[in-house]
Amino acid sequence: MNNFSMFTADRMTHLKVVAVALVCATLVAGLGVAARVADGSTDGRLEATVIKAGKPVTASTSESRTIR
């Protein structure tokens, strides 16, 4: 049997390749769904720090620019 090439492989070999790819994709998707970020807190909630904006600031330069 010449099942070492994808062009000369029979239908059963193609089915095995597709089945292995499906199992691997399912495992990767399952690991992605099961992954979670642990921050050490007991309740599992993540909290963000709120930063309030201050007064508006205008930045400008009075120097002339020299192109070299």
PyMOL Python script that loads the backbone (N, CA, C, O; Angstrom):
from pymol import cmd

cmd.read_pdbstr("""\
ATOM      1  N   MET A   1       0.825  -1.175   0.000  1.00  0.00           N
ATOM      2  CA  MET A   1       0.000   0.000   0.000  1.00  0.00           C
ATOM      3  C   MET A   1       0.877   1.248   0.000  1.00  0.00           C
ATOM      4  O   MET A   1       1.906   1.304   0.673  1.00  0.00           O
ATOM      5  N   ASN A   2       0.458   2.222  -0.748  1.00  0.00           N
ATOM      6  CA  ASN A   2       1.167   3.488  -0.810  1.00  0.00           C
ATOM      7  C   ASN A   2       0.361   4.546  -0.069  1.00  0.00           C
ATOM      8  O   ASN A   2      -0.215   5.432  -0.700  1.00  0.00           O
ATOM      9  N   ASN A   3       0.309   4.472   1.257  1.00  0.00           N
ATOM     10  CA  ASN A   3      -0.437   5.427   2.056  1.00  0.00           C
ATOM     11  C   ASN A   3       0.461   6.497   2.671  1.00  0.00           C
ATOM     12  O   ASN A   3       0.041   7.197   3.593  1.00  0.00           O
ATOM     13  N   PHE A   4       1.675   6.632   2.180  1.00  0.00           N
ATOM     14  CA  PHE A   4       2.584   7.607   2.758  1.00  0.00           C
ATOM     15  C   PHE A   4       2.416   8.983   2.125  1.00  0.00           C
ATOM     16  O   PHE A   4       2.986   9.952   2.627  1.00  0.00           O
ATOM     17  N   SER A   5       1.668   9.099   1.060  1.00  0.00           N
ATOM     18  CA  SER A   5       1.435  10.378   0.401  1.00  0.00           C
ATOM     19  C   SER A   5      -0.059  10.699   0.451  1.00  0.00           C
ATOM     20  O   SER A   5      -0.897   9.803   0.352  1.00  0.00           O
ATOM     21  N   MET A   6      -0.386  11.987   0.605  1.00  0.00           N
ATOM     22  CA  MET A   6      -1.798  12.383   0.638  1.00  0.00           C
ATOM     23  C   MET A   6      -2.458  12.207  -0.733  1.00  0.00           C
ATOM     24  O   MET A   6      -3.679  12.072  -0.814  1.00  0.00           O
ATOM     25  N   PHE A   7      -1.670  12.206  -1.805  1.00  0.00           N
ATOM     26  CA  PHE A   7      -2.234  12.045  -3.142  1.00  0.00           C
ATOM     27  C   PHE A   7      -2.566  10.584  -3.446  1.00  0.00           C
ATOM     28  O   PHE A   7      -3.527  10.306  -4.162  1.00  0.00           O
ATOM     29  N   THR A   8      -1.789   9.664  -2.914  1.00  0.00           N
ATOM     30  CA  THR A   8      -2.006   8.248  -3.228  1.00  0.00           C
ATOM     31  C   THR A   8      -2.687   7.501  -2.089  1.00  0.00           C
ATOM     32  O   THR A   8      -2.884   6.290  -2.191  1.00  0.00           O
ATOM     33  N   ALA A   9      -3.053   8.184  -1.006  1.00  0.00           N
ATOM     34  CA  ALA A   9      -3.684   7.514   0.135  1.00  0.00           C
ATOM     35  C   ALA A   9      -5.119   7.148  -0.208  1.00  0.00           C
ATOM     36  O   ALA A   9      -5.776   7.804  -1.016  1.00  0.00           O
ATOM     37  N   ASP A  10      -5.579   6.096   0.422  1.00  0.00           N
ATOM     38  CA  ASP A  10      -6.953   5.661   0.177  1.00  0.00           C
ATOM     39  C   ASP A  10      -7.925   6.427   1.085  1.00  0.00           C
ATOM     40  O   ASP A  10      -7.506   7.266   1.881  1.00  0.00           O
ATOM     41  N   ARG A  11      -9.196   6.137   0.961  1.00  0.00           N
ATOM     42  CA  ARG A  11     -10.241   6.860   1.694  1.00  0.00           C
ATOM     43  C   ARG A  11     -10.120   6.667   3.196  1.00  0.00           C
ATOM     44  O   ARG A  11     -10.375   7.607   3.949  1.00  0.00           O
ATOM     45  N   MET A  12      -9.745   5.492   3.656  1.00  0.00           N
ATOM     46  CA  MET A  12      -9.636   5.221   5.085  1.00  0.00           C
ATOM     47  C   MET A  12      -8.504   6.045   5.716  1.00  0.00           C
ATOM     48  O   MET A  12      -8.638   6.519   6.844  1.00  0.00           O
ATOM     49  N   THR A  13      -7.416   6.211   5.006  1.00  0.00           N
ATOM     50  CA  THR A  13      -6.313   7.014   5.520  1.00  0.00           C
ATOM     51  C   THR A  13      -6.730   8.477   5.648  1.00  0.00           C
ATOM     52  O   THR A  13      -6.392   9.130   6.636  1.00  0.00           O
ATOM     53  N   HIS A  14      -7.453   8.995   4.669  1.00  0.00           N
ATOM     54  CA  HIS A  14      -7.945  10.365   4.745  1.00  0.00           C
ATOM     55  C   HIS A  14      -8.911  10.528   5.924  1.00  0.00           C
ATOM     56  O   HIS A  14      -8.886  11.547   6.615  1.00  0.00           O
ATOM     57  N   LEU A  15      -9.750   9.532   6.145  1.00  0.00           N
ATOM     58  CA  LEU A  15     -10.686   9.575   7.265  1.00  0.00           C
ATOM     59  C   LEU A  15      -9.942   9.597   8.598  1.00  0.00           C
ATOM     60  O   LEU A  15     -10.348  10.308   9.517  1.00  0.00           O
ATOM     61  N   LYS A  16      -8.866   8.834   8.713  1.00  0.00           N
ATOM     62  CA  LYS A  16      -8.069   8.825   9.940  1.00  0.00           C
ATOM     63  C   LYS A  16      -7.418  10.190  10.179  1.00  0.00           C
ATOM     64  O   LYS A  16      -7.377  10.666  11.313  1.00  0.00           O
ATOM     65  N   VAL A  17      -6.915  10.813   9.128  1.00  0.00           N
ATOM     66  CA  VAL A  17      -6.275  12.121   9.262  1.00  0.00           C
ATOM     67  C   VAL A  17      -7.302  13.158   9.709  1.00  0.00           C
ATOM     68  O   VAL A  17      -7.017  13.972  10.588  1.00  0.00           O
ATOM     69  N   VAL A  18      -8.478  13.137   9.120  1.00  0.00           N
ATOM     70  CA  VAL A  18      -9.524  14.075   9.499  1.00  0.00           C
ATOM     71  C   VAL A  18      -9.976  13.834  10.933  1.00  0.00           C
ATOM     72  O   VAL A  18     -10.232  14.789  11.666  1.00  0.00           O
ATOM     73  N   ALA A  19     -10.079  12.574  11.345  1.00  0.00           N
ATOM     74  CA  ALA A  19     -10.497  12.257  12.715  1.00  0.00           C
ATOM     75  C   ALA A  19      -9.462  12.744  13.729  1.00  0.00           C
ATOM     76  O   ALA A  19      -9.835  13.291  14.767  1.00  0.00           O
ATOM     77  N   VAL A  20      -8.192  12.559  13.455  1.00  0.00           N
ATOM     78  CA  VAL A  20      -7.140  13.018  14.371  1.00  0.00           C
ATOM     79  C   VAL A  20      -7.136  14.544  14.444  1.00  0.00           C
ATOM     80  O   VAL A  20      -6.959  15.108  15.524  1.00  0.00           O
ATOM     81  N   ALA A  21      -7.330  15.213  13.312  1.00  0.00           N
ATOM     82  CA  ALA A  21      -7.374  16.671  13.310  1.00  0.00           C
ATOM     83  C   ALA A  21      -8.574  17.175  14.106  1.00  0.00           C
ATOM     84  O   ALA A  21      -8.464  18.173  14.819  1.00  0.00           O
ATOM     85  N   LEU A  22      -9.713  16.503  13.995  1.00  0.00           N
ATOM     86  CA  LEU A  22     -10.905  16.902  14.740  1.00  0.00           C
ATOM     87  C   LEU A  22     -10.711  16.722  16.237  1.00  0.00           C
ATOM     88  O   LEU A  22     -11.120  17.579  17.021  1.00  0.00           O
ATOM     89  N   VAL A  23     -10.097  15.627  16.640  1.00  0.00           N
ATOM     90  CA  VAL A  23      -9.826  15.396  18.065  1.00  0.00           C
ATOM     91  C   VAL A  23      -8.860  16.444  18.603  1.00  0.00           C
ATOM     92  O   VAL A  23      -9.064  16.963  19.700  1.00  0.00           O
ATOM     93  N   CYS A  24      -7.815  16.762  17.852  1.00  0.00           N
ATOM     94  CA  CYS A  24      -6.842  17.768  18.300  1.00  0.00           C
ATOM     95  C   CYS A  24      -7.482  19.154  18.389  1.00  0.00           C
ATOM     96  O   CYS A  24      -7.216  19.897  19.334  1.00  0.00           O
ATOM     97  N   ALA A  25      -8.314  19.504  17.420  1.00  0.00           N
ATOM     98  CA  ALA A  25      -8.979  20.808  17.456  1.00  0.00           C
ATOM     99  C   ALA A  25      -9.942  20.888  18.637  1.00  0.00           C
ATOM    100  O   ALA A  25     -10.067  21.941  19.261  1.00  0.00           O
ATOM    101  N   THR A  26     -10.618  19.791  18.948  1.00  0.00           N
ATOM    102  CA  THR A  26     -11.518  19.765  20.101  1.00  0.00           C
ATOM    103  C   THR A  26     -10.741  19.925  21.404  1.00  0.00           C
ATOM    104  O   THR A  26     -11.186  20.638  22.303  1.00  0.00           O
ATOM    105  N   LEU A  27      -9.599  19.276  21.515  1.00  0.00           N
ATOM    106  CA  LEU A  27      -8.772  19.414  22.717  1.00  0.00           C
ATOM    107  C   LEU A  27      -8.262  20.841  22.890  1.00  0.00           C
ATOM    108  O   LEU A  27      -8.281  21.373  24.001  1.00  0.00           O
ATOM    109  N   VAL A  28      -7.809  21.462  21.814  1.00  0.00           N
ATOM    110  CA  VAL A  28      -7.308  22.828  21.899  1.00  0.00           C
ATOM    111  C   VAL A  28      -8.433  23.787  22.280  1.00  0.00           C
ATOM    112  O   VAL A  28      -8.235  24.681  23.103  1.00  0.00           O
ATOM    113  N   ALA A  29      -9.614  23.604  21.685  1.00  0.00           N
ATOM    114  CA  ALA A  29     -10.746  24.468  22.020  1.00  0.00           C
ATOM    115  C   ALA A  29     -11.183  24.244  23.461  1.00  0.00           C
ATOM    116  O   ALA A  29     -11.539  25.200  24.150  1.00  0.00           O
ATOM    117  N   GLY A  30     -11.164  23.010  23.926  1.00  0.00           N
ATOM    118  CA  GLY A  30     -11.527  22.713  25.311  1.00  0.00           C
ATOM    119  C   GLY A  30     -10.557  23.327  26.299  1.00  0.00           C
ATOM    120  O   GLY A  30     -10.973  23.842  27.336  1.00  0.00           O
ATOM    121  N   LEU A  31      -9.275  23.280  25.993  1.00  0.00           N
ATOM    122  CA  LEU A  31      -8.280  23.900  26.872  1.00  0.00           C
ATOM    123  C   LEU A  31      -8.436  25.414  26.881  1.00  0.00           C
ATOM    124  O   LEU A  31      -8.245  26.047  27.920  1.00  0.00           O
ATOM    125  N   GLY A  32      -8.778  25.998  25.751  1.00  0.00           N
ATOM    126  CA  GLY A  32      -8.984  27.436  25.689  1.00  0.00           C
ATOM    127  C   GLY A  32     -10.182  27.875  26.501  1.00  0.00           C
ATOM    128  O   GLY A  32     -10.144  28.925  27.142  1.00  0.00           O
ATOM    129  N   VAL A  33     -11.248  27.086  26.484  1.00  0.00           N
ATOM    130  CA  VAL A  33     -12.440  27.421  27.266  1.00  0.00           C
ATOM    131  C   VAL A  33     -12.183  27.205  28.750  1.00  0.00           C
ATOM    132  O   VAL A  33     -12.676  27.971  29.578  1.00  0.00           O
ATOM    133  N   ALA A  34     -11.423  26.180  29.095  1.00  0.00           N
ATOM    134  CA  ALA A  34     -11.188  25.849  30.497  1.00  0.00           C
ATOM    135  C   ALA A  34     -10.132  26.734  31.151  1.00  0.00           C
ATOM    136  O   ALA A  34     -10.041  26.786  32.377  1.00  0.00           O
ATOM    137  N   ALA A  35      -9.334  27.430  30.343  1.00  0.00           N
ATOM    138  CA  ALA A  35      -8.281  28.286  30.910  1.00  0.00           C
ATOM    139  C   ALA A  35      -8.913  29.486  31.595  1.00  0.00           C
ATOM    140  O   ALA A  35      -9.865  30.076  31.086  1.00  0.00           O
ATOM    141  N   ARG A  36      -8.384  29.833  32.732  1.00  0.00           N
ATOM    142  CA  ARG A  36      -8.874  31.001  33.459  1.00  0.00           C
ATOM    143  C   ARG A  36      -7.712  31.708  34.140  1.00  0.00           C
ATOM    144  O   ARG A  36      -6.667  31.108  34.394  1.00  0.00           O
ATOM    145  N   VAL A  37      -7.904  32.977  34.428  1.00  0.00           N
ATOM    146  CA  VAL A  37      -6.875  33.784  35.066  1.00  0.00           C
ATOM    147  C   VAL A  37      -7.089  33.713  36.568  1.00  0.00           C
ATOM    148  O   VAL A  37      -8.174  34.034  37.054  1.00  0.00           O
ATOM    149  N   ALA A  38      -6.068  33.296  37.311  1.00  0.00           N
ATOM    150  CA  ALA A  38      -6.161  33.218  38.762  1.00  0.00           C
ATOM    151  C   ALA A  38      -5.361  34.373  39.363  1.00  0.00           C
ATOM    152  O   ALA A  38      -4.164  34.502  39.106  1.00  0.00           O
ATOM    153  N   ASP A  39      -6.026  35.214  40.166  1.00  0.00           N
ATOM    154  CA  ASP A  39      -5.335  36.347  40.773  1.00  0.00           C
ATOM    155  C   ASP A  39      -5.095  36.150  42.262  1.00  0.00           C
ATOM    156  O   ASP A  39      -4.562  37.044  42.919  1.00  0.00           O
ATOM    157  N   GLY A  40      -5.470  35.021  42.800  1.00  0.00           N
ATOM    158  CA  GLY A  40      -5.210  34.742  44.201  1.00  0.00           C
ATOM    159  C   GLY A  40      -6.361  35.081  45.122  1.00  0.00           C
ATOM    160  O   GLY A  40      -6.319  34.718  46.297  1.00  0.00           O
ATOM    161  N   SER A  41      -7.384  35.760  44.641  1.00  0.00           N
ATOM    162  CA  SER A  41      -8.519  36.082  45.502  1.00  0.00           C
ATOM    163  C   SER A  41      -9.431  34.863  45.624  1.00  0.00           C
ATOM    164  O   SER A  41      -9.425  33.980  44.767  1.00  0.00           O
ATOM    165  N   THR A  42     -10.203  34.831  46.689  1.00  0.00           N
ATOM    166  CA  THR A  42     -11.033  33.658  46.949  1.00  0.00           C
ATOM    167  C   THR A  42     -12.347  33.695  46.180  1.00  0.00           C
ATOM    168  O   THR A  42     -12.896  32.639  45.865  1.00  0.00           O
ATOM    169  N   ASP A  43     -12.867  34.882  45.869  1.00  0.00           N
ATOM    170  CA  ASP A  43     -14.153  34.943  45.190  1.00  0.00           C
ATOM    171  C   ASP A  43     -14.031  34.867  43.670  1.00  0.00           C
ATOM    172  O   ASP A  43     -15.043  34.687  42.992  1.00  0.00           O
ATOM    173  N   GLY A  44     -12.830  34.997  43.115  1.00  0.00           N
ATOM    174  CA  GLY A  44     -12.611  34.837  41.692  1.00  0.00           C
ATOM    175  C   GLY A  44     -12.941  36.056  40.856  1.00  0.00           C
ATOM    176  O   GLY A  44     -12.908  35.968  39.629  1.00  0.00           O
ATOM    177  N   ARG A  45     -13.263  37.204  41.471  1.00  0.00           N
ATOM    178  CA  ARG A  45     -13.598  38.403  40.720  1.00  0.00           C
ATOM    179  C   ARG A  45     -12.350  39.233  40.473  1.00  0.00           C
ATOM    180  O   ARG A  45     -11.457  39.301  41.318  1.00  0.00           O
ATOM    181  N   LEU A  46     -12.299  39.856  39.322  1.00  0.00           N
ATOM    182  CA  LEU A  46     -11.212  40.767  38.994  1.00  0.00           C
ATOM    183  C   LEU A  46     -11.729  42.194  39.116  1.00  0.00           C
ATOM    184  O   LEU A  46     -12.812  42.506  38.620  1.00  0.00           O
ATOM    185  N   GLU A  47     -10.973  43.051  39.763  1.00  0.00           N
ATOM    186  CA  GLU A  47     -11.377  44.435  39.926  1.00  0.00           C
ATOM    187  C   GLU A  47     -10.342  45.349  39.290  1.00  0.00           C
ATOM    188  O   GLU A  47      -9.142  45.079  39.344  1.00  0.00           O
ATOM    189  N   ALA A  48     -10.820  46.434  38.686  1.00  0.00           N
ATOM    190  CA  ALA A  48      -9.940  47.381  38.010  1.00  0.00           C
ATOM    191  C   ALA A  48      -9.780  48.633  38.853  1.00  0.00           C
ATOM    192  O   ALA A  48     -10.670  48.984  39.627  1.00  0.00           O
ATOM    193  N   THR A  49      -8.658  49.301  38.704  1.00  0.00           N
ATOM    194  CA  THR A  49      -8.413  50.565  39.376  1.00  0.00           C
ATOM    195  C   THR A  49      -8.953  51.693  38.501  1.00  0.00           C
ATOM    196  O   THR A  49      -8.647  51.756  37.310  1.00  0.00           O
ATOM    197  N   VAL A  50      -9.744  52.571  39.081  1.00  0.00           N
ATOM    198  CA  VAL A  50     -10.329  53.671  38.335  1.00  0.00           C
ATOM    199  C   VAL A  50      -9.404  54.882  38.418  1.00  0.00           C
ATOM    200  O   VAL A  50      -8.999  55.286  39.509  1.00  0.00           O
ATOM    201  N   ILE A  51      -9.074  55.456  37.274  1.00  0.00           N
ATOM    202  CA  ILE A  51      -8.224  56.644  37.218  1.00  0.00           C
ATOM    203  C   ILE A  51      -9.065  57.770  36.639  1.00  0.00           C
ATOM    204  O   ILE A  51      -9.562  57.662  35.518  1.00  0.00           O
ATOM    205  N   LYS A  52      -9.227  58.835  37.386  1.00  0.00           N
ATOM    206  CA  LYS A  52     -10.021  59.969  36.923  1.00  0.00           C
ATOM    207  C   LYS A  52      -9.124  60.967  36.191  1.00  0.00           C
ATOM    208  O   LYS A  52      -7.967  61.178  36.553  1.00  0.00           O
ATOM    209  N   ALA A  53      -9.690  61.562  35.166  1.00  0.00           N
ATOM    210  CA  ALA A  53      -8.942  62.539  34.373  1.00  0.00           C
ATOM    211  C   ALA A  53      -8.847  63.852  35.129  1.00  0.00           C
ATOM    212  O   ALA A  53      -9.789  64.266  35.804  1.00  0.00           O
ATOM    213  N   GLY A  54      -7.697  64.500  35.006  1.00  0.00           N
ATOM    214  CA  GLY A  54      -7.497  65.801  35.638  1.00  0.00           C
ATOM    215  C   GLY A  54      -7.846  66.936  34.690  1.00  0.00           C
ATOM    216  O   GLY A  54      -8.621  66.758  33.750  1.00  0.00           O
ATOM    217  N   LYS A  55      -7.270  68.094  34.942  1.00  0.00           N
ATOM    218  CA  LYS A  55      -7.517  69.263  34.099  1.00  0.00           C
ATOM    219  C   LYS A  55      -6.866  69.064  32.733  1.00  0.00           C
ATOM    220  O   LYS A  55      -5.834  68.402  32.631  1.00  0.00           O
ATOM    221  N   PRO A  56      -7.462  69.632  31.680  1.00  0.00           N
ATOM    222  CA  PRO A  56      -6.858  69.521  30.350  1.00  0.00           C
ATOM    223  C   PRO A  56      -5.523  70.253  30.284  1.00  0.00           C
ATOM    224  O   PRO A  56      -5.345  71.290  30.924  1.00  0.00           O
ATOM    225  N   VAL A  57      -4.594  69.717  29.515  1.00  0.00           N
ATOM    226  CA  VAL A  57      -3.260  70.296  29.377  1.00  0.00           C
ATOM    227  C   VAL A  57      -2.987  70.526  27.895  1.00  0.00           C
ATOM    228  O   VAL A  57      -3.271  69.667  27.060  1.00  0.00           O
ATOM    229  N   THR A  58      -2.429  71.702  27.576  1.00  0.00           N
ATOM    230  CA  THR A  58      -2.044  71.999  26.202  1.00  0.00           C
ATOM    231  C   THR A  58      -0.524  71.978  26.120  1.00  0.00           C
ATOM    232  O   THR A  58       0.159  72.636  26.904  1.00  0.00           O
ATOM    233  N   ALA A  59      -0.012  71.233  25.183  1.00  0.00           N
ATOM    234  CA  ALA A  59       1.434  71.143  25.009  1.00  0.00           C
ATOM    235  C   ALA A  59       1.820  71.795  23.693  1.00  0.00           C
ATOM    236  O   ALA A  59       1.207  71.534  22.657  1.00  0.00           O
ATOM    237  N   SER A  60       2.845  72.651  23.737  1.00  0.00           N
ATOM    238  CA  SER A  60       3.329  73.290  22.517  1.00  0.00           C
ATOM    239  C   SER A  60       4.797  73.618  22.690  1.00  0.00           C
ATOM    240  O   SER A  60       5.320  73.670  23.804  1.00  0.00           O
ATOM    241  N   THR A  61       5.445  73.838  21.564  1.00  0.00           N
ATOM    242  CA  THR A  61       6.856  74.251  21.588  1.00  0.00           C
ATOM    243  C   THR A  61       6.979  75.520  20.761  1.00  0.00           C
ATOM    244  O   THR A  61       6.288  75.687  19.755  1.00  0.00           O
ATOM    245  N   SER A  62       7.854  76.405  21.187  1.00  0.00           N
ATOM    246  CA  SER A  62       8.067  77.648  20.457  1.00  0.00           C
ATOM    247  C   SER A  62       9.376  77.614  19.675  1.00  0.00           C
ATOM    248  O   SER A  62       9.747  78.603  19.043  1.00  0.00           O
ATOM    249  N   GLU A  63      10.068  76.499  19.714  1.00  0.00           N
ATOM    250  CA  GLU A  63      11.332  76.398  19.005  1.00  0.00           C
ATOM    251  C   GLU A  63      11.074  76.140  17.516  1.00  0.00           C
ATOM    252  O   GLU A  63      10.130  75.443  17.144  1.00  0.00           O
ATOM    253  N   SER A  64      11.917  76.705  16.699  1.00  0.00           N
ATOM    254  CA  SER A  64      11.808  76.433  15.264  1.00  0.00           C
ATOM    255  C   SER A  64      12.491  75.095  14.970  1.00  0.00           C
ATOM    256  O   SER A  64      13.496  74.742  15.587  1.00  0.00           O
ATOM    257  N   ARG A  65      11.938  74.384  14.041  1.00  0.00           N
ATOM    258  CA  ARG A  65      12.488  73.072  13.703  1.00  0.00           C
ATOM    259  C   ARG A  65      13.462  73.207  12.548  1.00  0.00           C
ATOM    260  O   ARG A  65      13.218  73.930  11.582  1.00  0.00           O
ATOM    261  N   THR A  66      14.555  72.502  12.669  1.00  0.00           N
ATOM    262  CA  THR A  66      15.573  72.518  11.630  1.00  0.00           C
ATOM    263  C   THR A  66      15.644  71.145  10.985  1.00  0.00           C
ATOM    264  O   THR A  66      15.835  70.138  11.667  1.00  0.00           O
ATOM    265  N   ILE A  67      15.493  71.109   9.684  1.00  0.00           N
ATOM    266  CA  ILE A  67      15.578  69.841   8.964  1.00  0.00           C
ATOM    267  C   ILE A  67      16.980  69.732   8.403  1.00  0.00           C
ATOM    268  O   ILE A  67      17.439  70.610   7.673  1.00  0.00           O
ATOM    269  N   ARG A  68      17.637  68.678   8.739  1.00  0.00           N
ATOM    270  CA  ARG A  68      19.023  68.492   8.290  1.00  0.00           C
ATOM    271  C   ARG A  68      19.098  67.424   7.256  1.00  0.00           C
ATOM    272  O   ARG A  68      20.182  67.122   6.757  1.00  0.00           O
TER     273      ARG A  68
END
""", "prot")
cmd.dss("prot")
cmd.show_as("cartoon", "prot")
cmd.util.cbc("prot")
cmd.orient("prot")
